[in-house]
Amino acid sequence: MKKRFTYTLCCVFPFLLALSGCFFSDILTNEFEGQGYKPVYITRAELEDVETLPAQALANPGKIYTFGNYLFVNERFEGIHIIDNTDPASPVKLSFIKIPGNVDLAVKGTLLYADNGPDLITLNISNLGSISVVSRVKDTFPVQSYPPFTGTHFECVDESQGIVVGWELAELQDPQCFR
C-alpha cells in the first residue's frame, strides 16, 4: 500500500504542478494586460482650488448629509452638491462645491468639514451663496496609494506625478500593483 501511494504522488504531483502553472502563470510572472485602475493626479495648486459652482447633475454620488432643510451630497472625488430639501417632493439643486479628492463630509453649526485629497478643510456655510474656506490642515490623511476596490490590478502610485485624488478604470499593460 505504501508503494502505491508513493508511486501515485510521484506521477501525479508533477502533472498537477505543471497544470497549475498554466492557470497561475500571470500571477507568478506578474504579467497582466486588461482593465484595471490608474491614479488621477493633480498639482497642489489644483487641489487647493476649492470653489462654489452652479448646480450640477449627480453622476457618482457618495455620502449624504442632512442639515436642517438641506442635503449635502458627496460626488465621489469631485465635491459636494447642495440641495434645498424644504419640499422633499421637489428638491432644488442650489450649487456644487468643487473639492478635488473629496469622499467624506460632516457639518457642525455653520461649519462644513471635508477631506480635500490628503488635506482637511473647514468651510463656512452660514451663507450658502458665499461659501468660503476657513482653514486647511495639510496632509491630515494618508496618501491614497491604492484604489478603493479589491481583486484588481492597478498602476502603483508615483508621488512625483502629483497628489492622487481619485482612480479611473483604464486599459493597463503590465501594472506592478494588485489589491
C-alpha positions, 0 to 999 in steps of 0.5 A: 500500500505504501508503494502505491501511494508513493508511486501515485504522488510521484506521477501525479504531483508533477502533472498537477504542478505543471497544470497549475502553472498554466492557470497561475502563470500571470500571477507568478510572472506578474504579467497582466494586460486588461482593465484595471485602475490608474491614479488621477493626479493633480498639482497642489495648486489644483487641489487647493482650488476649492470653489462654489459652482452652479448646480450640477447633475449627480453622476457618482454620488457618495455620502449624504448629509442632512442639515436642517432643510438641506442635503449635502451630497458627496460626488465621489472625488469631485465635491459636494452638491447642495440641495434645498430639501424644504419640499422633499417632493421637489428638491432644488439643486442650489450649487456644487462645491468643487473639492478635488479628492473629496469622499467624506463630509460632516457639518457642525453649526455653520461649519462644513468639514471635508477631506480635500485629497490628503488635506482637511478643510473647514468651510463656512456655510452660514451663507450658502451663496458665499461659501468660503474656506476657513482653514486647511490642515495639510496632509491630515490623511494618508496618501491614497496609494491604492484604489478603493476596490479589491481583486484588481490590478492597478498602476502603483502610485508615483508621488512625483506625478502629483497628489492622487485624488481619485482612480479611473478604470483604464486599459493597463499593460503590465501594472506592478500593483494588485489589491 
